[in-house]
Amino acid sequence: MSFDTLDDNRAFAEKFAFPYALLSDPTRALGLACGAADSADATHAKRVTVVLGPDGKVLQIHAKVDAKSHPAALLASL
């Protein structure tokens, strides 16, 4: 999820040929709710991972993410 607009996210996903849609949160509402933003004026989202179950309920929140080690740690926690 980023704070970019839907159009900006769509263009980014198309440029890099992502096979999935990107989430957009230009109002920062979700970012504020999950701790990825400290204020509605934040320019960028913090790296936070929220794992949702099939029912849409939050299963895990990883508030401090190291980009290098996080993928392996996340897979191990799942």
Contact map, one row per residue, 1 for C-alpha under 8 A:
111000000000000000000111100000000000000000001000000000000000000000000000000000
111100001000000000000011110000000000000000011000000000000000000000000000000000
111110000000000000000001111100000000000000111000000000000000000000000000000000
011111011000000000000001110000000000000000000000000000000000000000000000000000
001111111000000000000001110000000000000000000000000000000000000000000000000000
000111111100000000000011000000000000000000000000000000000000000000000000000000
000011111110000000000000000000000000000000000000000000000000000000000000000000
000111111111000000000000000000000000000000000000000000000000000000000000000000
010111111111100000000111000000000000000000000000000000000000000000000000000000
000001111111110000001100000000000000000000000000000000000000000000000000000000
000000111111111000000000000000000000000000000000000000000000000000000000000000
000000011111111100000000000000000000000000000000000000000000000000000000000000
000000001111111111111100000000000000000000000000000000000000000000000000000000
000000000111111111000000000000000000000000000000000000000000000000000000000000
000000000011111110000000000000000000000000000000000000000000000000000000000000
000000000001111111000000000000000000000000000000000000000000000000000000000000
000000000000111111100000000000000000000000000000000000000000000000000000000000
000000000000110111111000000000000000000000000000000000000000000000000000000000
000000000000100011111000000000000000000000000000000000000000000000000000000000
000000000000100001111100000000000000000000000000000000000000000000000000000000
000000000100100001111110000000000000000000000000000000000000000000000000000000
100000001100100000011111000000000000000000000000000000000000000000000000000000
110001001000000000001111100000000000000000000000000000000000000000000000000000
111111001000000000000111110000000000000000000000000000000000000000000000000000
111110000000000000000011111111100000000000000000000000000000000000000000000000
011110000000000000000001111100000000000000000000000000000000000000000000000000
001000000000000000000000111110000000000100000000000000000000000000000000000000
001000000000000000000000111111110000101101000000000000000000000000000000000000
000000000000000000000000101111111000000100000000000000000000000000000000000000
000000000000000000000000100111111100000000000000000000000000000000000000000000
000000000000000000000000100111111111100000001000000000000000000000000000000000
000000000000000000000000000111111111111100000000000000000000000000000000000000
000000000000000000000000000011111111000000000000000000000000000000000000000000
000000000000000000000000000001111111100000000001010000000000000000000000000000
000000000000000000000000000000111111110000000101000000000000001000000000000000
000000000000000000000000000000111111110000001111000000000000001000000000000000
000000000000000000000000000100110111111101011100000000000000000000000000000000
000000000000000000000000000000010011111101000000000000000000000000000000000000
000000000000000000000000000100010000111111000000000000000000000000000000000000
000000000000000000000000001110010000111111000000000000000000000000000000000000
000000000000000000000000000000000000001111100000000000000000000000000000000000
000000000000000000000000000100000000111111111000000000000000000000000000000000
001000000000000000000000000000000000000011111000000000000000000000000000000000
011000000000000000000000000000000000100001111100000000000000000000000000000000
111000000000000000000000000000100001100001111110000000000000000000000000000000
000000000000000000000000000000000011100000011111000000000000000000000000000000
000000000000000000000000000000000001000000001111100000000000001110000000000000
000000000000000000000000000000000111000000000111110000000000111110000000000000
000000000000000000000000000000000000000000000011111000000001111010000000000000
000000000000000000000000000000000100000000000001111100000111110000000000000000
000000000000000000000000000000000000000000000000111110000111100000000000000000
000000000000000000000000000000000000000000000000011111111111000000000000000000
000000000000000000000000000000000000000000000000001111111110000000000000000000
000000000000000000000000000000000000000000000000000111111000000000000000000000
000000000000000000000000000000000000000000000000000111111000000000000000000000
000000000000000000000000000000000000000000000000000111111100000000000000000000
000000000000000000000000000000000000000000000000000111111110000000000000000000
000000000000000000000000000000000000000000000000011110011111100000000000000000
000000000000000000000000000000000000000000000000011110001111100000000000000000
000000000000000000000000000000000000000000000000111100000111110000000000000000
000000000000000000000000000000000000000000000001111000000111111000000000000000
000000000000000000000000000000000000000000000001110000000001111110000000000000
000000000000000000000000000000000011000000000011100000000000111110000000000000
000000000000000000000000000000000000000000000011000000000000011111000000000000
000000000000000000000000000000000000000000000011100000000000011111100100000000
000000000000000000000000000000000000000000000000000000000000000111111100000000
000000000000000000000000000000000000000000000000000000000000000011111110000000
000000000000000000000000000000000000000000000000000000000000000001111110000000
000000000000000000000000000000000000000000000000000000000000000001111111100000
000000000000000000000000000000000000000000000000000000000000000011111111110000
000000000000000000000000000000000000000000000000000000000000000000111111111000
000000000000000000000000000000000000000000000000000000000000000000001111111100
000000000000000000000000000000000000000000000000000000000000000000001111111110
000000000000000000000000000000000000000000000000000000000000000000000111111111
000000000000000000000000000000000000000000000000000000000000000000000011111111
000000000000000000000000000000000000000000000000000000000000000000000001111111
000000000000000000000000000000000000000000000000000000000000000000000000111111
000000000000000000000000000000000000000000000000000000000000000000000000011111
